Amino acid sequence: MKKLLALTAIIALSLGSADAGCGKKVTNEGTLKSFDAATKTLTVEGKDGKAASITLTPTTAGAEGVDKLVGKAVKVISEHGKADSVAAGA
């Protein structure tokens, strides 16, 4: 019984620490190359030339006008490929 309890505790602690690294925000600044309204996916080409595909969520700030930003500079803050906010860049 003690072994089962110890094993259960070890598993619970290891699963809890697996999520401890979450919460890292990524900022993509560059040109909004495309926006797919059907899948709510936008593609941002960064200043370094690399493209990032980011999905809008119902809670994304600034999502209502993203279709008007195609071809313009944007700043997108995201976490795990899901956008937290979208804003026109400078």
C-alpha positions in Angstrom: 0.0 0.0 0.0 2.9 2.4 0.8 4.5 1.7 -2.6 1.2 2.4 -4.4 0.8 5.7 -2.5 4.4 6.7 -3.2 4.1 5.9 -6.9 0.8 7.9 -7.1 2.5 10.9 -5.4 5.5 10.7 -7.8 3.3 10.6 -10.9 1.1 13.5 -9.7 4.2 15.6 -9.0 5.8 14.9 -12.3 2.6 15.7 -14.2 2.2 19.0 -12.4 5.8 20.1 -13.2 5.3 19.3 -16.9 2.9 22.3 -17.1 5.2 24.6 -15.1 6.9 25.9 -18.3 3.7 27.3 -19.8 3.0 30.9 -20.1 5.8 32.0 -22.3 4.7 34.9 -24.5 6.1 35.3 -28.0 6.1 38.6 -29.8 6.0 38.6 -33.7 6.6 41.9 -35.4 6.5 42.2 -39.1 4.2 42.2 -42.1 0.8 40.4 -42.0 1.1 38.3 -45.2 -2.3 36.6 -45.1 -5.4 36.0 -43.0 -7.7 33.0 -43.5 -11.1 34.0 -42.1 -12.4 30.4 -42.3 -9.7 28.9 -40.0 -8.9 32.2 -38.3 -5.2 31.8 -39.0 -2.9 34.6 -39.8 0.6 34.5 -41.2 3.2 37.1 -40.1 6.5 37.5 -41.9 9.0 38.7 -39.3 11.7 41.2 -39.9 14.1 38.3 -40.1 12.2 36.9 -43.1 10.7 33.9 -41.2 7.0 33.3 -41.3 4.9 32.4 -38.3 1.4 30.9 -38.4 -0.8 32.1 -35.5 -4.4 31.2 -34.8 -6.9 33.8 -33.4 -9.1 32.8 -30.5 -12.4 34.3 -29.2 -10.4 36.2 -26.6 -7.8 37.7 -28.9 -7.7 41.5 -28.5 -7.8 43.4 -31.8 -9.0 40.4 -33.8 -12.1 42.3 -35.2 -10.1 44.4 -37.6 -7.3 41.9 -38.6 -8.6 41.5 -42.2 -7.8 45.2 -42.8 -4.2 44.8 -41.7 -3.1 42.4 -44.5 0.0 43.8 -46.1 0.7 46.1 -43.2 3.0 46.1 -40.2 1.6 44.3 -37.2 2.6 43.2 -33.7 1.2 39.9 -32.5 1.6 38.6 -29.0 0.9 34.9 -28.8 1.3 31.8 -26.6 1.6 28.3 -28.1 0.5 29.5 -31.5 -2.7 31.2 -30.2 -2.9 35.0 -30.4 -3.4 37.0 -27.3 -3.4 40.3 -29.1 -3.0 41.8 -32.6 -2.2 45.4 -33.2 -1.0 47.6 -36.1 2.7 48.0 -36.0 4.8 51.1 -36.5 
